[in-house]
Amino acid sequence: VTGDEGFSAEVIRQLDLLVAGTDHGDPGLAAAMRRELGERLAEGRPLRVYQGFDPTSPHVHLGHGVGLSKLALFQELGHDVTFLIGDFTARIGDPTGRSATRPALTTEEIAANAQTYADQAFRIMDRARTRIAWNSEWLADMRLADVVRLASSMTLAQVLVREDFRKRLDDGAPIHLHEFLYALLQGEDAAHLGTDVQVGGTDQLFNILAGREVMKARGLRPQVVLTCPLLVGTDGRQKMSKSHGNDIGIAIDPKDMYGKVMSLPDDAMADYWRLASGLPPGEVDEAVRATDSGAWHPRDAKMRLARRIVLRWHGADAAAAAEAAFVQQFQRREVPDDVAPLPVPAGAASLVDLLMATGIPKSRSEARRLVEGGGVSLDGTRLDDAAALPELPDGAVLKVGKRHFFRLAR
Amino acid sequence: VTGDEGFSAEVIRQLDLLVAGTDHGDPGLAAAMRRELGERLAEGRPLRVYQGFDPTSPHVHLGHGVGLSKLALFQELGHDVTFLIGDFTARIGDPTGRSATRPALTTEEIAANAQTYADQAFRIMDRARTRIAWNSEWLADMRLADVVRLASSMTLAQVLVREDFRKRLDDGAPIHLHEFLYALLQGEDAAHLGTDVQVGGTDQLFNILAGREVMKARGLRPQVVLTCPLLVGTDGRQKMSKSHGNDIGIAIDPKDMYGKVMSLPDDAMADYWRLASGLPPGEVDEAVRATDSGAWHPRDAKMRLARRIVLRWHGADAAAAAEAAFVQQFQRREVPDDVAPLPVPAGAASLVDLLMATGIPKSRSEARRLVEGGGVSLDGTRLDDAAALPELPDGAVLKVGKRHFFRLAR
């Protein structure tokens, strides 16, 4: 990569892993950030990395997982990670009272949310090597004179670079002045922590860059910015968010997580491989290629993705169980609505006896061949022994061949 | 006046005095402020009135005097006046370091400036009935959470109504975000003081209106705004300011004050009558009429104005002395540069003897008539006694008739 001149192979290896999947909106900025990150990695010390988290909700979903994965990667590479709880603003909420999604929370609510949040994050991060910080620690005692100095480090024009501010100003929608302060406070966090790198979503790019300005105004070396794209939700269109109802929570039942990934539109898969699989860049590229080329059947590809994501957050056993459950449920879903009832013959002593009662096989040998060929299942579970009579729950669905279904009735 | 419906004669009398000479830029705002002020006056209690002063300089000039006069008037009408020293921002200065005129001052410098400032203000205000407040008292301890709430009470659009902000944004000139805070802090002052009325210059209109927004956001009754036009300086064009070198300081020598008023362009006189004379509206109108109609000779009109202004700040004796000194100096200024020397005749025993030596009067009786007609003066002082010989200082200028000057030489 041009710009990597003078870096060691190890620095380049780390760079490739760390910047994979990041998005800075602007190739110039991306190149500058890669260079700056490389320069710090070249110093051979553990970098101080942080991401801020909004503790207004305890809910962590795969969208949050994108940043958490990046933090976990930094940890794997030996760097120091701070998990910054933005409790200060959560305590204030939205002073204008306009936003129902920004209620003011009590210290106890915030602490409980943060604990739940961190517990979820530690499914992939290293608990022992994560520092947790609360920004109220330095923000709550900030005096007006400090705030004035902080505010003086940015201009209105710099703030209006932020797309949503500019758009709201142009549209005549109100921008309350404290919103500018909120951006600056992220800068105060960065300056206070003296970080090397801040990780965040692309929607935080402006705030993270504001941190660079604040650090420069303090005579500090400005932090490297690593922004990750926002993951789309299960609708494949909007960014993942609990309020959009398109989220995949990481603490939900593994079977539900698997099923939700399976419900993704096909064209969202590449993004999920890149942002949610936690695989290294090479394996991600391979999976995306196999999916796009059709080398993997779309349903198989999605099952691999789902299994990988469940494995990441819940472990291999849970992933295998979730897949088995999905397969079973999926096959049950194939059952047509109007299934013919099949009274179980009183004298049936084997599966073949049962099959003969359906009228589908022409002969007992055809019935045996059907079973041996895997063409018979009960409630989605394949039946292999033609000579034995399986357990026959009332209402269970017997599938014979590809298209014949019967609901058992005793 | 429409809008005065329901007010008593006393309320209307006070209103007429108090709103005289104010300017709100917008007739609708002016009418609303008059109505609101009337409603408070109708409550029959002493109103709480304040003006803020920037203690970065101890220098008070007639431009500051406009607001001080309004405060003095409130006091005369029985209201409570607070003289608010803006020491908080003076201590911070301009954190961007761009403005040489906004140095950060020490507490001692600020206190000394404020003391000097107040001493000058008390030439026209009632010291015993003036409360002095320092805004650092409530601003210095303000925490970030309070600042966030304060900032949430205004929107960017409201701030950009301020002409200079809008212009700077459009021109691409930097507006640092703390400048917004400074406007809001004036609102915090108003809310803290719980004032009925804030007085200020028209250049402060935005900040004072911001105070109304802050008060509304706190559930307080918003203060009445009374803004006074800015007095032009001695150049008759730019607003009076020490940095423009066009100011008339109120602590300068009364003779200099008189002379500076005399140096005003004729077309600035009406403004000075209105804003700097301290006269009630009826007398101001009369003076402006007499000046404009030519009923008063322009120089006489200006002398009346100068005398009135010196009287206001330095008292009647100083005003009379300043006028006499001006007249003398003015007449001396009429003396041409190349005055003919007049050796005093050795045997001269009377003014007539002296005048005959000039060669101007054709006869002793013409000389006597000249004296009796007021046509003879020495160093600007008229000589009345033709028969006596006045004291004749070496170098004094003798004026004979309208155009003849002689410098006495012994």
Chai-1 contact restraints between the chains, C-beta under 6 A:
chainA,res_idxA,chainB,res_idxB,connection_type,confidence,min_distance_angstrom,max_distance_angstrom,comment,restraint_id
A,I92,B,A145,contact,1.0,0.0,6.0,A-B,restraint_1
A,I92,B,V148,contact,1.0,0.0,6.0,A-B,restraint_2
A,P95,B,R149,contact,1.0,0.0,6.0,A-B,restraint_3
A,P95,B,S152,contact,1.0,0.0,6.0,A-B,restraint_4
A,T96,B,S152,contact,1.0,0.0,6.0,A-B,restraint_5
A,L139,B,L144,contact,1.0,0.0,6.0,A-B,restraint_6
A,M142,B,L144,contact,1.0,0.0,6.0,A-B,restraint_7
A,L144,B,L139,contact,1.0,0.0,6.0,A-B,restraint_8
A,L144,B,M142,contact,1.0,0.0,6.0,A-B,restraint_9
A,L144,B,V147,contact,1.0,0.0,6.0,A-B,restraint_10
A,A145,B,I92,contact,1.0,0.0,6.0,A-B,restraint_11
A,V147,B,L144,contact,1.0,0.0,6.0,A-B,restraint_12
A,V147,B,V147,contact,1.0,0.0,6.0,A-B,restraint_13
A,V148,B,I92,contact,1.0,0.0,6.0,A-B,restraint_14
A,V148,B,H178,contact,1.0,0.0,6.0,A-B,restraint_15
A,V148,B,L181,contact,1.0,0.0,6.0,A-B,restraint_16
A,R149,B,P95,contact,1.0,0.0,6.0,A-B,restraint_17
A,A151,B,L177,contact,1.0,0.0,6.0,A-B,restraint_18
A,A151,B,H178,contact,1.0,0.0,6.0,A-B,restraint_19
A,A151,B,L181,contact,1.0,0.0,6.0,A-B,restraint_20
A,S152,B,P95,contact,1.0,0.0,6.0,A-B,restraint_21
A,S152,B,T96,contact,1.0,0.0,6.0,A-B,restraint_22
A,S152,B,H176,contact,1.0,0.0,6.0,A-B,restraint_23
A,S152,B,H178,contact,1.0,0.0,6.0,A-B,restraint_24
A,M154,B,L177,contact,1.0,0.0,6.0,A-B,restraint_25
A,T155,B,P174,contact,1.0,0.0,6.0,A-B,restraint_26
A,T155,B,I175,contact,1.0,0.0,6.0,A-B,restraint_27
A,T155,B,H176,contact,1.0,0.0,6.0,A-B,restraint_28
A,L156,B,I175,contact,1.0,0.0,6.0,A-B,restraint_29
A,P174,B,T155,contact,1.0,0.0,6.0,A-B,restraint_30
A,I175,B,T155,contact,1.0,0.0,6.0,A-B,restraint_31
A,I175,B,L156,contact,1.0,0.0,6.0,A-B,restraint_32
A,H176,B,S152,contact,1.0,0.0,6.0,A-B,restraint_33
A,H176,B,T155,contact,1.0,0.0,6.0,A-B,restraint_34
A,L177,B,A151,contact,1.0,0.0,6.0,A-B,restraint_35
A,L177,B,M154,contact,1.0,0.0,6.0,A-B,restraint_36
A,L177,B,F180,contact,1.0,0.0,6.0,A-B,restraint_37
A,H178,B,V148,contact,1.0,0.0,6.0,A-B,restraint_38
A,H178,B,A151,contact,1.0,0.0,6.0,A-B,restraint_39
A,H178,B,S152,contact,1.0,0.0,6.0,A-B,restraint_40
A,F180,B,L177,contact,1.0,0.0,6.0,A-B,restraint_41
A,L181,B,V148,contact,1.0,0.0,6.0,A-B,restraint_42
A,L181,B,A151,contact,1.0,0.0,6.0,A-B,restraint_43
